[in-house]
Amino acid sequence: MTGAQLNTLLGINAKHALYREDGKWYHHLKSFPGVLFDKNGYLLVNNSDDYNSYSEFQIGKELHIPKGISSVKGYKPFLSTQKKLLQEVNSNKVEPVQEHSKLFTEINSLIQDARKKVASTVNRELVLLYWQIGRAIKDDILKNKRADYGEQIILL
C-alpha cells in the first residue's frame, strides 16, 4: 500500500504522503501538510518549518530518521479501527482505494467545500458580532461621540 492510498483511506487529507514500513528513510515531503507513514502509524507534518525543526530528522539528499518516525513527538499509532480497516484492505475484503479514487475525490471535494462554507459563515457572523459590540459601546458609553484614544479604559 502506498502513502497516497493510506492518506485517502484514513482520511488524513495531507497534500503529500509517503510510506516506509520501518519508518526510517523517506524521500522528502514536498507539499504541506504532509504525512509520513510506517507500518504502525503516522506523523503529520504541518509545514516546512516543522519539517526542518525536528531534531530526529537527518535531512540530506533523502530524509533519514535513525530511530524511525515512532520516536518523533507527534507520532500517532493507528487506532484499532484503522488497523482493522487496513487488515481488511490488505486481505482483499475491501476493494483497493484506487478503484474508487474518483468517488473518494468527489466525496473529499464535497467535504472541503462544506468546510469552506462553514468557515465563511462563522467569519461573517463574527464580523457582524464585533460590529454590533462596537455600535453598542458607541451608543451606550460614548453617546455617539468619537472616542479619544488612550484617554479612558472601559471596564465591563
PASEBA-1860 file (N, C-alpha, C; in nm, 3 decimals):
! residues 156
1> MTGAQLNT> 0.084/-0.117/0.000/0.000/0.000/0.000/0.089/0.123/0.000 ~ 0.050/0.227/-0.072/0.130/0.349/-0.082/0.085/0.452/0.022 ~ 0.170/0.554/0.040/0.134/0.662/0.131/0.008/0.734/0.084 ~ -0.004/0.754/-0.048/-0.122/0.822/-0.102/-0.249/0.742/-0.073 ~ -0.241/0.610/-0.085/-0.357/0.526/-0.057/-0.393/0.531/0.091 ~ -0.294/0.524/0.178/-0.320/0.534/0.322/-0.380/0.670/0.357 ~ -0.327/0.774/0.299/-0.376/0.910/0.322/-0.524/0.920/0.287 ~ -0.562/0.866/0.173/-0.702/0.870/0.129/-0.789/0.779/0.214
9> LLGINAKH> -0.744/0.656/0.234/-0.822/0.557/0.308/-0.850/0.601/0.451 ~ -0.750/0.661/0.516/-0.765/0.700/0.656/-0.817/0.843/0.672 ~ -0.835/0.914/0.561/-0.890/1.050/0.567/-0.798/1.151/0.634 ~ -0.667/1.135/0.616/-0.572/1.227/0.677/-0.574/1.363/0.607 ~ -0.599/1.364/0.478/-0.609/1.486/0.396/-0.480/1.566/0.388 ~ -0.366/1.498/0.387/-0.239/1.565/0.366/-0.220/1.589/0.216 ~ -0.140/1.689/0.183/-0.113/1.719/0.043/-0.007/1.627/-0.016 ~ 0.078/1.570/0.068/0.182/1.476/0.024/0.195/1.367/0.129
17> ALYREDGK> 0.196/1.244/0.086/0.200/1.131/0.179/0.304/1.030/0.132 ~ 0.384/0.983/0.226/0.488/0.884/0.196/0.479/0.768/0.294 ~ 0.513/0.648/0.245/0.510/0.528/0.330/0.644/0.458/0.324 ~ 0.690/0.414/0.440/0.806/0.327/0.452/0.778/0.236/0.570 ~ 0.783/0.107/0.548/0.745/0.010/0.650/0.817/0.032/0.783 ~ 0.950/0.054/0.778/1.025/0.069/0.903/1.027/0.214/0.955 ~ 0.982/0.310/0.874/0.973/0.448/0.918/1.105/0.519/0.936 ~ 1.210/0.470/0.869/1.343/0.528/0.890/1.400/0.605/0.771
25> WYHHLKSF> 1.346/0.586/0.655/1.401/0.651/0.536/1.289/0.689/0.441 ~ 1.292/0.813/0.394/1.188/0.862/0.303/1.250/0.956/0.200 ~ 1.180/0.974/0.089/1.207/1.089/0.003/1.159/1.209/0.082 ~ 1.188/1.328/0.035/1.144/1.448/0.108/0.997/1.479/0.082 ~ 0.929/1.529/0.186/0.795/1.583/0.168/0.808/1.713/0.089 ~ 0.722/1.729/-0.009/0.732/1.848/-0.095/0.614/1.942/-0.078 ~ 0.504/1.895/-0.022/0.386/1.978/0.000/0.336/1.955/0.141 ~ 0.279/2.061/0.197/0.233/2.053/0.335/0.088/2.097/0.346
33> PGVLFDKN> 0.013/2.043/0.443/0.059/1.943/0.538/0.095/1.813/0.468 ~ 0.198/1.749/0.521/0.245/1.622/0.469/0.238/1.517/0.577 ~ 0.242/1.391/0.535/0.234/1.283/0.633/0.333/1.173/0.598 ~ 0.399/1.121/0.700/0.490/1.008/0.686/0.426/0.890/0.757 ~ 0.411/0.778/0.686/0.352/0.658/0.743/0.460/0.553/0.764 ~ 0.444/0.472/0.869/0.516/0.347/0.881/0.411/0.238/0.903 ~ 0.453/0.116/0.931/0.355/0.007/0.940/0.262/0.017/1.060 ~ 0.296/0.102/1.158/0.216/0.109/1.281/0.146/0.242/1.306
41> GYLLVNNS> 0.173/0.344/1.223/0.113/0.475/1.249/0.166/0.579/1.152 ~ 0.157/0.705/1.196/0.197/0.813/1.107/0.237/0.938/1.184 ~ 0.307/1.026/1.113/0.349/1.155/1.167/0.300/1.261/1.070 ~ 0.211/1.349/1.117/0.159/1.458/1.036/0.251/1.577/1.054 ~ 0.301/1.633/0.943/0.391/1.748/0.946/0.316/1.866/0.883 ~ 0.287/1.967/0.963/0.200/2.077/0.918/0.263/2.169/0.816 ~ 0.393/2.199/0.829/0.455/2.294/0.738/0.605/2.269/0.728 ~ 0.671/2.340/0.637/0.813/2.317/0.614/0.898/2.358/0.734
49> DDYNSYSE> 0.854/2.458/0.811/0.928/2.496/0.931/0.932/2.380/1.031 ~ 0.817/2.316/1.052/0.812/2.199/1.141/0.902/2.089/1.085 ~ 0.892/2.065/0.956/0.971/1.960/0.890/1.120/1.980/0.915 ~ 1.165/2.104/0.905/1.308/2.135/0.921/1.350/2.146/1.067 ~ 1.254/2.149/1.160/1.290/2.168/1.301/1.299/2.039/1.382 ~ 1.252/1.927/1.327/1.259/1.802/1.403/1.405/1.760/1.424 ~ 1.446/1.750/1.549/1.585/1.712/1.578/1.614/1.567/1.538 ~ 1.509/1.485/1.530/1.527/1.344/1.493/1.551/1.327/1.343
57> FQIGKELH> 1.518/1.429/1.263/1.532/1.421/1.117/1.675/1.451/1.077 ~ 1.731/1.363/0.997/1.859/1.390/0.933/1.826/1.419/0.786 ~ 1.828/1.549/0.755/1.786/1.593/0.621/1.909/1.607/0.534 ~ 1.913/1.528/0.430/2.019/1.533/0.331/1.956/1.516/0.195 ~ 2.019/1.436/0.111/1.960/1.408/-0.020/1.823/1.343/-0.001 ~ 1.812/1.262/0.101/1.686/1.199/0.140/1.665/1.227/0.289 ~ 1.550/1.188/0.339/1.519/1.206/0.481/1.549/1.077/0.555 ~ 1.632/1.086/0.659/1.666/0.968/0.740/1.628/0.997/0.884
65> IPKGISSV> 1.557/0.904/0.945/1.519/0.914/1.086/1.571/0.786/1.152 ~ 1.691/0.790/1.212/1.756/0.668/1.261/1.671/0.580/1.351 ~ 1.592/0.639/1.441/1.509/0.559/1.531/1.367/0.541/1.479 ~ 1.339/0.592/1.360/1.207/0.578/1.300/1.112/0.689/1.342 ~ 1.005/0.706/1.264/0.911/0.815/1.294/0.838/0.794/1.425 ~ 0.833/0.670/1.472/0.765/0.644/1.600/0.838/0.709/1.718 ~ 0.963/0.750/1.696/1.041/0.816/1.803/1.019/0.967/1.805 ~ 0.944/1.020/1.709/0.925/1.164/1.695/0.799/1.208/1.769
73> KGYKPFLS> 0.810/1.320/1.842/0.694/1.374/1.913/0.585/1.407/1.811 ~ 0.464/1.364/1.838/0.352/1.387/1.747/0.316/1.264/1.666 ~ 0.396/1.158/1.678/0.365/1.033/1.608/0.234/0.976/1.661 ~ 0.149/0.931/1.569/0.019/0.877/1.609/0.009/0.731/1.567 ~ 0.007/0.640/1.663/-0.015/0.499/1.629/-0.155/0.482/1.569 ~ -0.171/0.387/1.479/-0.302/0.362/1.422/-0.399/0.321/1.532 ~ -0.520/0.372/1.524/-0.627/0.332/1.615/-0.670/0.190/1.579 ~ -0.736/0.122/1.670/-0.779/-0.016/1.643/-0.872/-0.021/1.521
81> TQKKLLQE> -0.956/0.080/1.504/-1.046/0.081/1.387/-0.968/0.099/1.258 ~ -0.861/0.181/1.263/-0.777/0.199/1.144/-0.702/0.072/1.111 ~ -0.650/0.004/1.215/-0.580/-0.123/1.193/-0.672/-0.225/1.129 ~ -0.796/-0.233/1.179/-0.892/-0.328/1.124/-0.921/-0.299/0.978 ~ -0.940/-0.171/0.945/-0.965/-0.132/0.807/-0.847/-0.169/0.718 ~ -0.726/-0.143/0.764/-0.607/-0.176/0.685/-0.593/-0.327/0.666 ~ -0.625/-0.405/0.770/-0.620/-0.551/0.758/-0.722/-0.599/0.655 ~ -0.841/-0.540/0.656/-0.944/-0.580/0.560/-0.903/-0.545/0.418
89> VNSNKVEP> -0.843/-0.428/0.400/-0.797/-0.388/0.267/-0.686/-0.482/0.222 ~ -0.591/-0.510/0.310/-0.479/-0.597/0.274/-0.521/-0.741/0.249 ~ -0.632/-0.784/0.311/-0.679/-0.921/0.288/-0.782/-0.925/0.175 ~ -0.795/-0.813/0.102/-0.885/-0.802/-0.013/-1.033/-0.813/0.022 ~ -1.069/-0.792/0.148/-1.210/-0.790/0.184/-1.273/-0.657/0.143 ~ -1.189/-0.556/0.125/-1.233/-0.425/0.079/-1.159/-0.396/-0.049 ~ -1.228/-0.342/-0.147/-1.164/-0.312/-0.275/-1.058/-0.204/-0.255 ~ -0.947/-0.213/-0.328/-0.842/-0.113/-0.315/-0.894/0.028/-0.345
97> VQEHSKLF> -0.831/0.125/-0.282/-0.873/0.264/-0.292/-0.871/0.314/-0.435 ~ -0.769/0.276/-0.515/-0.756/0.333/-0.648/-0.876/0.303/-0.737 ~ -0.948/0.193/-0.712/-1.064/0.159/-0.792/-1.178/0.256/-0.767 ~ -1.175/0.327/-0.657/-1.280/0.422/-0.623/-1.225/0.562/-0.609 ~ -1.110/0.588/-0.669/-1.045/0.718/-0.648/-1.133/0.834/-0.692 ~ -1.210/0.817/-0.801/-1.299/0.926/-0.845/-1.405/0.953/-0.738 ~ -1.460/0.847/-0.680/-1.560/0.863/-0.575/-1.500/0.931/-0.452 ~ -1.381/0.884/-0.410/-1.316/0.944/-0.294/-1.282/1.090/-0.320
105> TEINSLIQ> -1.238/1.122/-0.441/-1.207/1.260/-0.476/-1.331/1.347/-0.469 ~ -1.443/1.294/-0.521/-1.569/1.369/-0.519/-1.617/1.392/-0.375 ~ -1.611/1.288/-0.293/-1.653/1.300/-0.153/-1.564/1.398/-0.079 ~ -1.433/1.386/-0.101/-1.339/1.477/-0.037/-1.367/1.622/-0.078 ~ -1.398/1.643/-0.205/-1.430/1.776/-0.254/-1.556/1.831/-0.187 ~ -1.657/1.746/-0.172/-1.780/1.788/-0.104/-1.752/1.828/0.041 ~ -1.670/1.750/0.109/-1.635/1.781/0.248/-1.559/1.912/0.256 ~ -1.459/1.931/0.168/-1.380/2.054/0.170/-1.466/2.176/0.140
113> DARKKVAS> -1.557/2.164/0.043/-1.648/2.275/0.010/-1.736/2.310/0.130 ~ -1.788/2.208/0.198/-1.872/2.232/0.316/-1.792/2.301/0.426 ~ -1.668/2.258/0.447/-1.583/2.320/0.549/-1.559/2.468/0.517 ~ -1.535/2.498/0.390/-1.512/2.638/0.349/-1.637/2.721/0.374 ~ -1.754/2.665/0.342/-1.880/2.738/0.364/-1.902/2.763/0.513 ~ -1.873/2.664/0.596/-1.888/2.680/0.741/-1.794/2.788/0.791 ~ -1.669/2.786/0.748/-1.571/2.886/0.792/-1.615/3.026/0.748 ~ -1.664/3.038/0.626/-1.710/3.167/0.575/-1.828/3.218/0.656
121> TVNRELVL> -1.922/3.131/0.688/-2.039/3.169/0.767/-1.998/3.213/0.907 ~ -1.909/3.137/0.969/-1.861/3.173/1.103/-1.790/3.308/1.100 ~ -1.704/3.328/1.001/-1.632/3.456/0.990/-1.729/3.573/0.971 ~ -1.830/3.555/0.885/-1.929/3.659/0.861/-2.003/3.694/0.991 ~ -2.043/3.591/1.065/-2.116/3.614/1.191/-2.028/3.681/1.296 ~ -1.899/3.647/1.300/-1.808/3.712/1.395/-1.789/3.859/1.362 ~ -1.774/3.890/1.233/-1.761/4.030/1.193/-1.887/4.107/1.234 ~ -2.004/4.050/1.208/-2.129/4.115/1.247/-2.136/4.133/1.400
129> LYWQIGRA> -2.097/4.031/1.476/-2.096/4.040/1.622/-2.006/4.154/1.669 ~ -1.884/4.162/1.616/-1.790/4.266/1.659/-1.842/4.405/1.622 ~ -1.906/4.416/1.507/-1.964/4.543/1.466/-2.075/4.583/1.564 ~ -2.159/4.486/1.601/-2.268/4.515/1.694/-2.215/4.554/1.832 ~ -2.108/4.488/1.876/-2.046/4.524/2.004/-1.992/4.667/1.997 ~ -1.924/4.699/1.889/-1.871/4.834/1.871/-1.981/4.938/1.868 ~ -2.089/4.907/1.800/-2.202/5.001/1.793/-2.264/5.021/1.931 ~ -2.279/4.910/2.007/-2.336/4.921/2.142/-2.248/5.008/2.230
137> IKDDILKN> -2.118/4.992/2.221/-2.025/5.074/2.300/-2.037/5.220/2.258 ~ -2.040/5.243/2.127/-2.051/5.380/2.076/-2.181/5.446/2.124 ~ -2.292/5.373/2.115/-2.422/5.429/2.153/-2.434/5.449/2.304 ~ -2.397/5.348/2.382/-2.422/5.349/2.525/-2.317/5.428/2.603 ~ -2.192/5.403/2.577/-2.086/5.464/2.657/-2.037/5.596/2.597 ~ -2.018/5.598/2.466/-1.962/5.717/2.403/-2.069/5.819/2.362 ~ -2.194/5.779/2.374/-2.307/5.866/2.338/-2.291/5.921/2.196 ~ -2.254/5.833/2.105/-2.238/5.863/1.962/-2.127/5.964/1.933
145> KRADYGEQ> -2.035/5.984/2.026/-1.920/6.071/2.001/-1.800/5.984/1.966 ~ -1.703/6.048/1.906/-1.580/5.976/1.872/-1.493/5.967/1.998 ~ -1.435/5.850/2.020/-1.353/5.829/2.139/-1.219/5.899/2.127 ~ -1.168/5.948/2.240/-1.031/5.997/2.246/-0.944/5.876/2.279 ~ -0.868/5.833/2.185/-0.792/5.711/2.201/-0.688/5.724/2.312 ~ -0.687/5.625/2.400/-0.592/5.620/2.509/-0.629/5.704/2.629 ~ -0.742/5.768/2.625/-0.784/5.856/2.733/-0.859/5.781/2.843 ~ -0.920/5.670/2.810/-1.006/5.603/2.907/-1.006/5.453/2.879
153> IILL> -1.019/5.375/2.983/-1.036/5.230/2.969/-1.178/5.197/3.008 ~ -1.243/5.118/2.925/-1.382/5.079/2.951/-1.380/4.946/3.025 ~ -1.433/4.946/3.147/-1.443/4.822/3.223/-1.578/4.757/3.199 ~ -1.576/4.630/3.175/-1.701/4.556/3.151/-1.740/4.476/3.271
END
